[in-house]
Amino acid sequence: MRPALVFLVLLLSACGNTTGDGRRTATIDKSYKARDACLARNAAADDISNSDPDSLAHAIALACLPETEQLVSAANRDGDAKVAAAIRQDSEFRARGYILKVRGQPIF
């Protein structure tokens, strides 16, 4: 009887916990999509075939800074500097990936 009671308590407690805020998750997803669309658009906008990918990635990440900062504010409610830096670094990394994709080069 006791194992059945423990199982029932665990089952009911699992149903009561949620893993996130649906609206916040939707806002973060929307911010990611807006940032990635900006990065892709800027990577394809100019003739980038002769430029250094790292320099271009930095410039494209700067061009999409408003979208990146919107993502930072949506995803980083606590204002953690490490989280904000990681998101900004990810923007530059993704910009580099879009550049390589436009050039037809392997990303990895």
GROMACS elastic network, one bead per residue, 0.5 to 0.9 nm:
[ bonds ]
;  ai    aj funct       b0    kb
    1     4     6  0.52695   500
    1     5     6  0.63805   500
    1     6     6  0.88632   500
    2     5     6  0.50719   500
    2     6     6  0.62633   500
    2     7     6  0.85979   500
    3     6     6  0.50963   500
    3     7     6  0.60734   500
    3     8     6  0.85535   500
    4     7     6  0.50713   500
    4     8     6  0.61386   500
    4     9     6  0.86838   500
    5     8     6  0.50481   500
    5     9     6  0.62147   500
    5    10     6  0.86326   500
    6     9     6  0.51524   500
    6    10     6  0.61849   500
    6    11     6  0.85264   500
    7    10     6  0.51535   500
    7    11     6  0.60476   500
    7    12     6  0.86161   500
    8    11     6  0.50429   500
    8    12     6  0.61317   500
    8    13     6  0.85314   500
    9    12     6  0.52299   500
    9    13     6  0.60640   500
    9    14     6  0.85525   500
   10    13     6  0.51682   500
   10    14     6  0.61247   500
   10    15     6  0.87298   500
   11    14     6  0.52682   500
   11    15     6  0.65184   500
   12    15     6  0.51925   500
   12    16     6  0.65152   500
   13    16     6  0.51727   500
   13    17     6  0.66546   500
   14    17     6  0.55733   500
   14    18     6  0.83363   500
   15    18     6  0.77330   500
   18    21     6  0.80736   500
   20    23     6  0.89343   500
   20    24     6  0.79471   500
   20    25     6  0.73182   500
   21    24     6  0.53130   500
   21    25     6  0.61166   500
   21    26     6  0.86174   500
   22    25     6  0.51051   500
   22    26     6  0.61302   500
   22    27     6  0.86228   500
   23    26     6  0.50476   500
   23    27     6  0.61655   500
   23    28     6  0.86407   500
   24    27     6  0.50228   500
   24    28     6  0.61844   500
   24    29     6  0.85808   500
   24    74     6  0.73184   500
   24    75     6  0.81417   500
   25    28     6  0.50938   500
   25    29     6  0.61218   500
   25    30     6  0.85424   500
   25    74     6  0.87680   500
   25    75     6  0.84519   500
   26    29     6  0.50594   500
   26    30     6  0.60692   500
   26    31     6  0.85357   500
   27    30     6  0.50685   500
   27    31     6  0.61116   500
   27    32     6  0.86212   500
   27    71     6  0.85255   500
   27    74     6  0.66084   500
   27    75     6  0.84940   500
   28    31     6  0.50232   500
   28    32     6  0.61555   500
   28    33     6  0.86409   500
   28    70     6  0.88975   500
   28    71     6  0.63729   500
   28    72     6  0.88281   500
   28    74     6  0.55714   500
   28    75     6  0.58768   500
   29    32     6  0.51035   500
   29    33     6  0.62474   500
   29    34     6  0.86664   500
   29    71     6  0.87283   500
   30    33     6  0.51555   500
   30    34     6  0.61971   500
   30    35     6  0.86363   500
   30    71     6  0.85403   500
   31    34     6  0.50982   500
   31    35     6  0.61035   500
   31    36     6  0.85085   500
   31    67     6  0.69118   500
   31    68     6  0.78173   500
   31    70     6  0.64392   500
   31    72     6  0.87118   500
   31    74     6  0.74158   500
   31    75     6  0.88213   500
   32    35     6  0.51726   500
   32    36     6  0.60313   500
   32    37     6  0.84560   500
   32    67     6  0.82614   500
   32    68     6  0.80876   500
   32    70     6  0.89896   500
   32    71     6  0.62982   500
   33    36     6  0.51316   500
   33    37     6  0.59498   500
   33    38     6  0.85040   500
   34    37     6  0.51516   500
   34    38     6  0.62097   500
   34    39     6  0.86910   500
   34    67     6  0.63732   500
   34    68     6  0.85980   500
   34    71     6  0.86792   500
   35    38     6  0.51683   500
   35    39     6  0.62589   500
   35    40     6  0.87004   500
   35    64     6  0.66909   500
   35    65     6  0.84515   500
   35    66     6  0.84353   500
   35    68     6  0.57760   500
   35    70     6  0.84758   500
   35    71     6  0.74511   500
   35    91     6  0.78553   500
   36    39     6  0.50259   500
   36    40     6  0.61008   500
   36    41     6  0.84397   500
   36    64     6  0.88785   500
   36    67     6  0.86443   500
   36    68     6  0.89761   500
   36    91     6  0.79859   500
   36    94     6  0.76986   500
   36    95     6  0.82273   500
   37    40     6  0.51534   500
   37    41     6  0.59625   500
   37    42     6  0.85224   500
   38    41     6  0.50860   500
   38    42     6  0.60988   500
   38    43     6  0.84579   500
   38    60     6  0.85934   500
   38    61     6  0.89549   500
   38    63     6  0.82879   500
   38    64     6  0.59605   500
   38    67     6  0.75465   500
   39    42     6  0.52847   500
   39    43     6  0.60341   500
   39    44     6  0.86581   500
   39    57     6  0.88539   500
   39    60     6  0.63552   500
   39    61     6  0.68709   500
   39    63     6  0.81998   500
   39    64     6  0.64360   500
   39    91     6  0.78517   500
   39    92     6  0.88286   500
   39    94     6  0.75123   500
   39    95     6  0.55472   500
   39    98     6  0.72166   500
   40    43     6  0.50889   500
   40    44     6  0.62547   500
   40    45     6  0.85217   500
   40    94     6  0.87614   500
   40    95     6  0.71259   500
   40    98     6  0.57631   500
   40    99     6  0.80252   500
   40   102     6  0.88710   500
   41    44     6  0.53694   500
   41    45     6  0.60107   500
   42    46     6  0.73735   500
   42    60     6  0.61532   500
   42    63     6  0.77662   500
   42    64     6  0.82577   500
   42    95     6  0.86026   500
   43    46     6  0.70381   500
   43    47     6  0.89316   500
   43    48     6  0.76856   500
   43    56     6  0.81521   500
   43    57     6  0.81232   500
   43    60     6  0.67976   500
   43    95     6  0.69143   500
   43    96     6  0.84137   500
   43    98     6  0.60013   500
   43    99     6  0.53497   500
   43   100     6  0.89787   500
   43   102     6  0.71824   500
   44    47     6  0.77402   500
   44    48     6  0.79635   500
   44    98     6  0.79650   500
   44    99     6  0.74119   500
   44   102     6  0.63442   500
   45    48     6  0.84476   500
   46    49     6  0.88850   500
   47    50     6  0.77917   500
   47    51     6  0.86606   500
   48    51     6  0.56012   500
   48    52     6  0.83699   500
   48    53     6  0.83154   500
   48    56     6  0.77738   500
   48    99     6  0.76230   500
   48   102     6  0.85392   500
   48   103     6  0.78794   500
   49    52     6  0.85523   500
   49    53     6  0.89536   500
   49    99     6  0.88095   500
   49   102     6  0.86831   500
   49   103     6  0.64418   500
   50    53     6  0.89004   500
   51    54     6  0.87240   500
   51    55     6  0.75603   500
   51    56     6  0.68908   500
   52    55     6  0.54362   500
   52    56     6  0.62214   500
   52    57     6  0.85800   500
   53    56     6  0.50629   500
   53    57     6  0.58949   500
   53    58     6  0.85524   500
   53    95     6  0.89288   500
   53    96     6  0.61215   500
   53    99     6  0.67197   500
   53   100     6  0.75177   500
   54    57     6  0.50583   500
   54    58     6  0.62637   500
   54    59     6  0.86907   500
   54    92     6  0.84189   500
   54    93     6  0.89182   500
   54    96     6  0.66273   500
   55    58     6  0.52114   500
   55    59     6  0.62925   500
   55    60     6  0.86574   500
   56    59     6  0.50222   500
   56    60     6  0.60009   500
   56    61     6  0.84013   500
   56    95     6  0.80724   500
   56    96     6  0.74671   500
   56    99     6  0.78159   500
   57    60     6  0.51135   500
   57    61     6  0.59835   500
   57    62     6  0.85181   500
   57    91     6  0.85503   500
   57    92     6  0.54543   500
   57    93     6  0.72711   500
   57    94     6  0.80650   500
   57    97     6  0.84625   500
   57    98     6  0.86409   500
   57    99     6  0.72992   500
   58    61     6  0.51106   500
   58    62     6  0.62224   500
   58    63     6  0.86673   500
   58    91     6  0.88745   500
   58    92     6  0.58287   500
   58    93     6  0.88675   500
   58    95     6  0.77734   500
   58    96     6  0.82631   500
   59    62     6  0.50869   500
   59    63     6  0.62150   500
   59    64     6  0.87548   500
   59    92     6  0.86532   500
   60    64     6  0.63104   500
   60    65     6  0.86124   500
   60    91     6  0.88863   500
   60    92     6  0.75754   500
   60    95     6  0.64256   500
   60    96     6  0.87026   500
   61    64     6  0.51498   500
   61    65     6  0.61276   500
   61    68     6  0.80661   500
   61    88     6  0.79385   500
   61    89     6  0.88922   500
   61    91     6  0.59188   500
   61    92     6  0.52535   500
   61    93     6  0.87971   500
   61    94     6  0.87077   500
   61    95     6  0.64155   500
   62    66     6  0.84893   500
   62    68     6  0.89130   500
   62    92     6  0.85449   500
   63    66     6  0.79033   500
   64    67     6  0.55029   500
   64    68     6  0.62449   500
   64    69     6  0.87112   500
   64    91     6  0.85108   500
   65    69     6  0.59492   500
   65    70     6  0.84495   500
   65    88     6  0.84648   500
   65    91     6  0.88758   500
   66    69     6  0.51519   500
   66    70     6  0.61829   500
   66    71     6  0.86737   500
   67    70     6  0.50494   500
   67    71     6  0.63184   500
   67    72     6  0.86906   500
   68    71     6  0.50323   500
   68    72     6  0.61881   500
   68    73     6  0.87204   500
   68    87     6  0.75262   500
   68    88     6  0.67176   500
   68    91     6  0.70822   500
   69    73     6  0.61592   500
   69    74     6  0.85212   500
   69    84     6  0.84515   500
   69    87     6  0.88828   500
   69    88     6  0.81809   500
   70    73     6  0.52357   500
   70    74     6  0.62072   500
   70    75     6  0.86148   500
   71    74     6  0.50750   500
   71    75     6  0.59486   500
   71    76     6  0.80943   500
   71    87     6  0.79371   500
   72    75     6  0.53120   500
   72    76     6  0.55069   500
   72    77     6  0.83654   500
   72    79     6  0.86402   500
   72    83     6  0.79417   500
   72    84     6  0.56903   500
   72    85     6  0.89161   500
   72    87     6  0.66381   500
   72    88     6  0.80373   500
   73    76     6  0.54142   500
   73    77     6  0.64155   500
   73    79     6  0.78696   500
   73    84     6  0.84061   500
   74    77     6  0.66164   500
   75    78     6  0.88608   500
   75    83     6  0.85569   500
   75    84     6  0.86588   500
   76    79     6  0.55381   500
   76    80     6  0.66075   500
   76    81     6  0.88745   500
   76    83     6  0.66295   500
   76    84     6  0.68466   500
   77    80     6  0.79643   500
   79    82     6  0.88223   500
   79    83     6  0.78707   500
   79    84     6  0.75078   500
   80    83     6  0.54138   500
   80    84     6  0.64366   500
   80    85     6  0.87510   500
   81    84     6  0.50939   500
   81    85     6  0.60530   500
   81    86     6  0.85289   500
   82    85     6  0.50924   500
   82    86     6  0.60890   500
   82    87     6  0.86725   500
   83    86     6  0.50649   500
   83    87     6  0.62732   500
   83    88     6  0.86824   500
   84    87     6  0.52202   500
   84    88     6  0.62760   500
   84    89     6  0.86052   500
   85    88     6  0.51000   500
   85    89     6  0.60378   500
   85    90     6  0.84615   500
   86    89     6  0.50116   500
   86    90     6  0.60031   500
   86    91     6  0.86039   500
   87    91     6  0.62601   500
   87    92     6  0.88735   500
   88    91     6  0.50651   500
   88    92     6  0.66186   500
   88    93     6  0.87720   500
   89    92     6  0.52370   500
   89    93     6  0.62401   500
   89    94     6  0.86553   500
   90    94     6  0.60031   500
   90    95     6  0.84116   500
   91    94     6  0.51686   500
   91    95     6  0.60733   500
   91    96     6  0.86362   500
   92    96     6  0.62525   500
   92    97     6  0.86983   500
   93    96     6  0.51731   500
   93    97     6  0.64219   500
   93    98     6  0.88915   500
   94    98     6  0.62830   500
   94    99     6  0.86287   500
   95    98     6  0.51105   500
   95    99     6  0.62287   500
   95   100     6  0.87112   500
   96    99     6  0.50570   500
   96   100     6  0.62737   500
   96   101     6  0.85695   500
   96   107     6  0.83858   500
   97   100     6  0.51873   500
   97   101     6  0.60912   500
   97   102     6  0.86369   500
   97   106     6  0.87572   500
   97   107     6  0.57318   500
   97   108     6  0.86762   500
   98   102     6  0.61203   500
   98   103     6  0.85673   500
   98   107     6  0.84474   500
   99   102     6  0.51721   500
   99   103     6  0.62769   500
   99   104     6  0.86432   500
   99   105     6  0.86476   500
   99   107     6  0.89930   500
  100   103     6  0.50017   500
  100   104     6  0.61005   500
  100   105     6  0.50527   500
  100   106     6  0.66209   500
  100   107     6  0.59603   500
  101   105     6  0.58698   500
  101   106     6  0.70156   500
  101   107     6  0.67639   500
  102   105     6  0.76799   500
  103   106     6  0.88691   500
  104   107     6  0.88474   500
  105   108     6  0.89064   500
